[in-house]
Amino acid sequence: MKIKVINPNTTLAMTKGIEDAALSVKRSDTEIIAVSPKMGPASIESFYDEYLSIPGVLEEVKKGEEEGVDAYVIACYGDPGLQAAREVTTAPVVGIAEASMYMASILAARFSVVTVLPRIKTMIEELVESYGMEKRVVNVRTTPMGVLDFEAYPEKGMEMLRQESRRAIEEDHAEAILLGCAGMAEFADDLEKELGVPVIDGVVAGVKFAEAIVDLGKTTSKLKTYKYPEKKKFIGPLAGFGSVPASTEV
């Protein structure tokens, strides 16, 4: 099978790290295509960044329809564009935040998210609520580091994650830790060994869920909510987004 892993930001070094995480857990017969959009922010750390990353994500999904992609993973913990992406393909589309929460809910009764800058806290709390996980996610903990800082200063990043994860276990009574950024994948295994609780990286979770859904032969429902968008005219830089699959044209 072919899984396209989309890093919604445009930092290719981070995309390489995401690709490495996906390759580390994929099956031998799974092909991973890891990409960044050709447009969008260098990192996603605000609602502004997130919303402006979505056209690039959708463009990569539409490209994937011509590339024979079987499933998509959106590799940013805000799951930007997830619902819209499901409207433009029948293939499964998995967000890494949603995947990590679902996986954690099987392994632990309560869990905390450890993520990047404090301004992200509200964004993730709203995401948690939208997934109906507010009773399972006991806290969203932040660090003073931005998304790209974790790649630039990995030792400092590991220490920040270690400190907040320990606080989550001791103060939140969390029984698992969710790493709230796609750029944190490299820290998951070492943290799990140190902490003695499941530490879940969303990229890894997303890839394994995508493989399972494809294996089961399941596709995105087109009955109502996720049916293809109605054909209409778009102007300006979004002119190319007015195209829809031929089967939906009237």
N, C-alpha and C positions, 0 to 999 in steps of 0.2 A: 504494500500500500504506500501511498505518497501523502505525507503530512507537511503542510506549509506552516511554518512557525513565523509569525509576523511580529517583529519588534516595532511597536508604533513610533518609536523615536528614530532619529536619523544618525545616531552614533554607531558606526559600523563595528567598532571595537566591542561595544556592548552586545551587538548582534552575534558576534563570534562567540562570546561567553555563553549566550543563550543557546546557540547551536551546539556547543560542547556539552551543555547540560542535557539537551534533547538526545544527542548521540549516545550519551552515557547510559541511557535506559531503553532506547528503542530496540525493537526486535531486529533480528538479522535481515528480515525481509521487508523492513520498513525504510523508506527513503525519506530523509528529512531535508526540506528546503527552507533555510533560514534567511529571512530578508528584512530589510528596512525599507519603508516607503521612500520615494524620490522627493517627497515634500513633507514638511512637518518640523517640529521642534527637536533640538538636540537632546533634550530630556523632558520628562513629564512630571511636573511638581506643582501643578495648579489646575484649576478648572479650565483656565484659558489655554494652557498647554494641551490639556486632554482633548478639549473640543476641536482644536486646530489640528490634532493628529488624526482625527477620524476620517477625513477624506482620503488621506494616504492609505489608511488601513483598508477602506472599501475598494480603493483602486487595486490593491494587491489581491484582495479576494476575487475581484472581477478578472484579473489576470489569471488567477489560479483555475478559473473555470475553463480556460483555454489550455492550461498546462496539465490537465488530467488529475488535479488534486483530489484526494479522497476525504480529507478533513483539514480543518484549520485550527491553529492555536494562536490566540491573541496574547502576546507575551508582555503584558504590562499589568500591574496589580490593580489598576483602575478599570480593567476590562473595557477600554474605550472602543466604542462602536460595535460592541458585541451584538446587541439586538438588531441594529441595522445590517450588520454582516449576515445575520441569519436570514434576512429578507432577500439577499441577492444570490443565494446558493441553496441547493438541496443538501449539500454535504454538511456534516456536523461542524459546528463552530464552537470551540471551547475557550472560555476565558480562564486565565490562570488563577484569578482570585476565587471565582466560583468553584473551580476544580479543587483548589486547596481546601476550601471550606467543606465541600462534600466529602473529601477524603478524610479530613480531620474528624468529621462528625461520626465516622465509622470507627475511628481509633481512640477517641477521647470524648468524655462528656462535656468538657469545657476547654476552651483554648483561647490564647491571645495572639494578636497580630503584632509583629515588630517590624517597623517600617522606617522611612526616611524622615524628612523634615516635619516639624510640628504642624505646619499648615495642611499637611496631608491627612491629619487625623479625622477631620470632619468629612472629607471626601470618602474615606474608607468606612467610616461609621454609617454613612448614607448607603454605601454599597452593601454593607452587612445587612442593613434593614431591608433593602430591596430584595435580598436573597432569603429573607425570613430566618436569618441566623443570629438575630440579636440576643436570643437566650443562650446561644452556644458560645458566641464570641464575648468573653468577659471583659476584654479591654483591647484598645488599639494603642500600642506604645510606640513612641517616636524616638529618633536619634537626632543629633545636631548635624548630621551629614546628608548631603544631597545625593541624588541618584548616581551621578558620575564620580562622586568622591569615593564610593566603595570600590570602584575599579582603580582609581588613582592611588588610594591609600588602603590597601586590603588589610594590613595588620591593624590599623586603627579601626577599620570597619568591623573586623572580627571582634575586637574588644568591645565596641559599642553594642553589637548584637549580643555578645556574651552577658554584658551587664544588664541590659534590658530584659533579656530572656530569663535570667535568674530572678530578677524582680517580678516578672510575670508569674513565675512558679511560686515564689514565696509570698507575694502580696496579692496577686489576682487568684491564686490557687488554680492557675492554668495547668492542664494536664498534657498539653501539646502546644507547640509554637509554630506559627505560620509566618514565613518570611515574606514581608509585604513589598517586595520589589523583585523584578525579574533579574536584576543584576546581583542578587544575593545567593544565587544557586551554589556557588563554590564553597559557601560556608556551612551548608546544611549538614553534611555528614559529620564534620568535626564537632559541630554544636550538639548534635544528637548524642554522640559518644560522651561528651562532657556532661550534658544535662540529664541524660537517662530518661528522656521523654521523646516522643516523636517530634521531629522538626521537619516541616513539610515545605519544600520548594514548589511553587506553583507551576513552573515550566515542566518539571518532571511529572507532576500530577496531571497536568494538561495533556501531555503526550500519551501517557498511559490510558487516560480516559478516552482520548481520541482513537487509539488503537482498538480499545474494547468496543466502542460504539460502531466502528467500521466492521469489526469482526462479526458483530451481531446483525449487520446488514441494515442498520437503522439510519434514517435520513431525517432532515429537518421538516417538520410538518408544514405544509403549504395550505392548510385548510382555511385559516383566517389570519391570525396575528402575524405570522412570518411569511405570508404569501408575497410573491414578487411585487415591488412597488408599481403603482399605476403609472402608465406612460405619460410623461409631461415634458414640457420644455424647461431646460435650465439655461441660464445665460451667464456670461462672464467666465471666470476661471472654472466654474462648475459645469460648463456646457456639456462636457463629455459624460456627466453623470446622469443625463436624461435617457441614456440607452438602457433597455431592459431585454431579457431573453426573448427571442422571437415567439416562443410559445405563449407569451403573455400579451402580445400586441393585439390590438383590436382595430 
